[in-house]
Amino acid sequence: MFHTLPRGLVALALLPLLSGCSTLLTVAYLVRPNDVPAEYAGLKGSHVAVVCRPIVELEFSDAGSARELAGVVDQHLRDKVRGINVIGQHEVARWLDENAWVDYPALGASLDADYVVGIDLEQFRLFEGSTLYRGKAAVTVRVFDVKTGDVAFEKRIDDFSFPVNGAIPTSDRTEAEFRSMFLTILGQRIARSFHAYESRDVFAEDSLTF
């Protein structure tokens, strides 16, 4: 007669058969799929605005990329954070177009948000040489409590690269296609700060080759 073993015992039974860095990832997934907890879980059930601003040096060349990145983070939070109410990017963009910039809490107060996820885009480039794509970016992410103006969470992502290994010939994709791909990966990495996720997701992204 066969008996069903608890998932945790199955994982332990498999340990001797596994080796290398895949062992921890495999066992973690078998025991609990979303094995990495949120770094900051305070956005659940809140009214949130997501804003990305390039530093002055990038303001004219990459303002569109900053807004696209905000849109990726916006959508990922909608999909992954329970009970969140994210203010539409069209409302955020309209406020930015119609008002002189003050600070993130002021924008949040104008949009009746509880929190603002403020993303400062400090470095952004798509090319490695003239014939290869390899995106690089640096961002500082902060969550502002609109009522108090305090920073509830802060994280810096330095020297983010995609692909991690190698590069993509410019003959394989258009610049617009690669930009969209790079911003999607970067946006997902930012949004993961606010929800639990599977460690193997990051492992799979970092292992992508082209």
Sequence and secondary structure as in RCSB ss.txt:
>XXXX:A:sequence
MFHTLPRGLVALALLPLLSGCSTLLTVAYLVRPNDVPAEYAGLKGSHVAVVCRPIVELEFSDAGSARELAGVVDQ
HLRDKVRGINVIGQHEVARWLDENAWVDYPALGASLDADYVVGIDLEQFRLFEGSTLYRGKAAVTVRVFDVKTGD
VAFEKRIDDFSFPVNGAIPTSDRTEAEFRSMFLTILGQRIARSFHAYESRDVFAEDSLTF
>XXXX:A:secstr
      HHHHHHHHGGG  TTHHHHHHHHHH SS B  S  TTTT EEEEEEEE GGGTTTSHHHHHHHHHHHHH
HHHHHSTT EE  HHHHHHHHHHS    HHHHHHHTT SEEEEEEEEEEEEESSSSEEEEEEEEEEEEEETTT  
EEEEEEEEEEEESSSS EETTTS HHHHHHHHHHHHHHHHHGGGS B HHHHHHHHT   
